[in-house]
C-alpha cells in the first residue's frame, strides 16, 4: 500500500485531487490543510508522494520543504502544485527540493498520469 | 660613616692588617714546627731507652744465666750446699729477669728467644737441675757428665751466644739511631733556614709594595708641584684611591686649581690694565690727530665760509676774507664795528630777541637768514653763532660762521614749487584711479551714477550736476531740485537728446537764477556744460550736465571731460553686459532650481560646482550657492546615504573619469523607511571638444518604482486568486467528462463548479470595481441623506438572517451627510457581512452611531475571530485577508475592505479597524456631516445635559425600519439614547443587560413572537418588570382587552412622533419608573 498526502488550504481543491486519485489501486490518500499539519504527519509516517500547494496561509509550500529534513526529501517524492507558475517559482520550488512541478489550473487526468508514473517508480 | 670609610681606605690600616696577619702566621707555624721537633726527639730517646733497657736486661739475663751455670758448676764440683743456695737464688733472679724481659716490648724473634729461654729455664729447673742435684748427691759424675753432654750445655751456650749477638746488634742499632737523629736534626735546620728565607722574601716584597704605593703618587705630586711652580697646566687625573694619598691628591688639586684661577684673574686684570694703557695712548694719539684735523678744518672753513669773531658786546674783532667777499664790506670796514653793520632782512623783533636769549644762555644758534650786503642786495646766509664762555661761565666772545646759500635757496624754492605741482598731479591721478576703480568695480548702475557725479564735483567743482543713464532712466543729481530733474526727463529729454545727437558737447552761458545768485549783489553768469557718453555705434548711453556759477570752463577742462566720457562709455557698456550676464545667470539658476529633477555639476577634478534645490531636498544636503564641495566630501555623503554604496561609488568614479565620453545611468535607493528610489544619469559636458566636467541628473523614481512593484505584485496575486477557482472549475469539469459517477456526485460537482465560478465572477467584479475606483473613473452621485436611515435600511436586510442579530445603537443627533447613497450602502453591506462572516460563534453584531465634532462615526462591532495586531494595517490593501486557517475557511475575495476604503476616502471620510485577536473586531468609518455649525451648538447643549445626568436609554422594538427611524430621530432630538431592536427575544436579552428608562414596543412583530410576548416576558422577569413600556402600535379593541391594567400609555399608529417623546419625557421627569405600561392619550391623526 502506497501513501499519498495532499496538502492544500482550499477544501475544494483537496476534494478534487482526492477524487481524481481515488481510483488508484493500493493507494492510501491523506490530506492536510496547512503546512504545519503536513509536517506533523510527515514526521509521524512515511509517504511516497506529497502533493503540495505553494500558496498557503501561515506557511508556504516552499517553507514546508525548507523545514523538511534531507532524508525525507530523498525518500518522498514532492509534487509542487501552484498557481504561481512563473519560471522563478519553478526554480525556487526545485531548489527547495520539489522533484515535480505542476501549475494551476491543472488537468486532473494529467495529474493522475503523473502520479501513476511517480508511484510506479518512473523517474525515480 | 665618613671616618669609617676613611679608616677603611687608610694605608696604615691596610699594611698593619697584613703585617699582623703574617706575624700570627709565622708564630703559629713556628710553634707547630717546634712542637713537632720536640715530639720527634722524645720519640727517638724513648726508642733508645727501650733498646738500652732491652740490651741491659739481656746482658743482665746473660750474667744471671752465667751465674746460674757458674753456681751449678760450682755445686757439682764442690757439692757445696752454699753453692746450691746461691744457685737457687740465681735461678730466682733469672726467673725475675726473664719475667721483666717478657714484659718488655718484644719482637717475634725476641719472643721466640724468650720462649726458648723459658722452656730451657723450666727444663733446667724442674728436670735437669734436680737430676743433676740427685746425681751430684749420688755423686754419679758419669751420669752427670752425660747429662751435661746431653745438650743442655749446648743450648746454654747457644743462648749465651745469642745474648752476645743481641748485645752486639743492639749496640749497632743504637749507633744507627744516633746517626738517624743527627740526620734528622740536619733536616730540621735546613727547613728552618728555608722557611726564614721565604719570610724574608715576603717582607722584602711587602716593603717594595708599600714603597711603590707611597712613592709613585708622591713623585707625581712632586712633578705637579714643579709644573704648578712653573705655571703650567697641571695634568693630574683624579686618583682612584680614597686613602690618605688620594685625599692629599684631591686637596692638592683643589689648591692648584684655586691658585690657577687666581692667577688667571690676575692675568686678566693685568691685561685690562694693559688695554687701558693702550687706550689712553690711542686717545692721546687721536687727540693729536683731531687737533691737526681741527686745524685743517679751520683752514678749510676759513676758505669755504665766512668766519668772524665778536666780543661779548657784539663788536667784530676778526673777520676773514670770505666775510668781506659775501658782504662786500672790507675787513677794515668790519672790524671794530658791531654786528648791526650787517642788516638782517625780513626779521622781526621777537625773532631777534629769541636769538639773543639763546646765545645769552650759552646755546649755539644756527639758522638761515637774509642779510643785506653793502650794495643793498639781500643774500641768503646760513649763520651759526657759537658763544665762548670763560672759566666763570660768562660769555666773552662769539664766533660767527656763515656761508652763502643764496643759490641753494633759490633751487630749494623751485623744488618746492615742483613738489606742489607733483602733489596736485598725484591727487589727480589718485582721483582718476578712484574713478577707474569705481567704474570698474561698481556693478550697480545707481551706485555708479552717484559715484561718477561725486567724482566730477570733486574734480571740476561744479555747483550742480546731473547724470542720466538714458536707457534705464537712472539719474544722479547734485544741487538740482528734483522737480527740475523730472521736468528734464519728462519733457525736454527728447529735445536735449536731439541737440546732443548732433553736438556731443556744448556750453550754455546764462544769467544765474536768483537762487544761484545767492547773496551776490551783482548779476552773475551761470555756465552749463552738456556732454554725452556714446558707444561705438554712436548711440547715446548717458548724458552729463554740470553747472558752474560765475566761472566758465577752459578748453582743457572740456577736452579732459570728453576724454573721460569715453572711459565712462566703456564702463557703462560693461555694466550693461554684466547685467545681461547676471540676468542670464539668474534665469539659468531659476530654471535649474525649479526643475523637479536633481541636477549637479562636477568638474573634471570631481569638485562639485553646482547643485540645484531639488537635489538638495532629495538627498537632504545643505549647499549654498557658489560654494565648491571637494570630490571626497560630496561623494562620501552621497555614497553614505545610498544603500548600494560600492555600485554608486563605481558609477561616480567612472562618470567623472576623463575617458568616459558617453552618458551612463544607474538606479539606487536611499534610506530604509521610507525608502527613496533614485535614477541618476551622468552626462559628460564639453566646451569646444574639451571635457569640462560631468552633469548628474537625479530623478526621484520612488513612486514609479513602488507602482511597478505593486503592479507586478498585483498581477501575481490576481493570477493566483483567479487560478484557484479556475482550478476547481476546470478540474471538476474534466472529472465529470472523463469519469462515470453517481448522479449525486455529479450534482455535487456541478454545485461546486457553480460556486467557484460565482466566486470567480465576484472576484473579477470586485477587482474591476476597485480598478475603476482607483483609476478615478468611478462616478459618485452625491446627495443629501440621513446616515441613520441608510444604516437602518441596510440592517433591515439582515432581519431575516438566522444566525446573527444586528443591533443598532444610535446616538447621532446629526446624521445628515452628503454622500453617494449606493456606495455607502455597499460599504455598510460589505462591513456587516464581514462582521457576520468572521464571527461564526457569536450571534450578535452591533452597529453604533454617534457624532463627533463635524463628523459622524459608524462602528460595526462583532465578537468574532479578531485580527492579529500586525495584520490590521494591511487589511485595506488588495487581496489581504487575515492570514490564518480559520479565516481562510471563511473565504472572500480580499478586496472588500480595499473597496470600502476607496469609497469612504472618496467621500472625504476615514476608515479604520480596532481589533483584539480572539475577542472581536470593530470597523469604523467617519463621514463629514452637513450643518456642522448647528450641530456643534447642539453638541454643546448635549454635553451640558450629559454632565448633569447620563443620557436616558430608550429601546425601540420595531420591525418597520421607517417607523423606527422616525421614532428614533424624535427621541434623539430630545436627548435620548436610542437602541433599535426588531426581534422580541433579542430585545428582551438586551433589556436584561442595559438599564433602559423605557421600552417602546410595536405589537406586530415577527412570526414566532410578537409585542405582547415581549411585554409579558418583561413583566414576568423581576429584573425588568419595573421598566415602563410604551406601546406603539395599530391596536384594535380586542388587543386593548389584553392590557389588563398594566399598560400606562398607548399610542395608536399613526401618531405624531412628538407624542411619544412627550410621553417619555414625562416618564423620565416624574421618575415613576415603576413598571407602568403606557398608552397614548391623543389619537390625533397626522
Interface residues (C-beta under 8 A of the other chain):
Chain A: X9 X10 X11 X12 X13 X15 X16 X19 X20 X23 X33 X34 X55 X57 X58 X83 X84 X85 X86 X103 X104 X105 X106 X107 X108 X109
Chain B: X716 X719 X720 X723 X724 X726 X727 X728 X729 X730 X731 X732 X734 X735 X738 X739 X752 X755 X756 X883 X884 X885 X888 X889
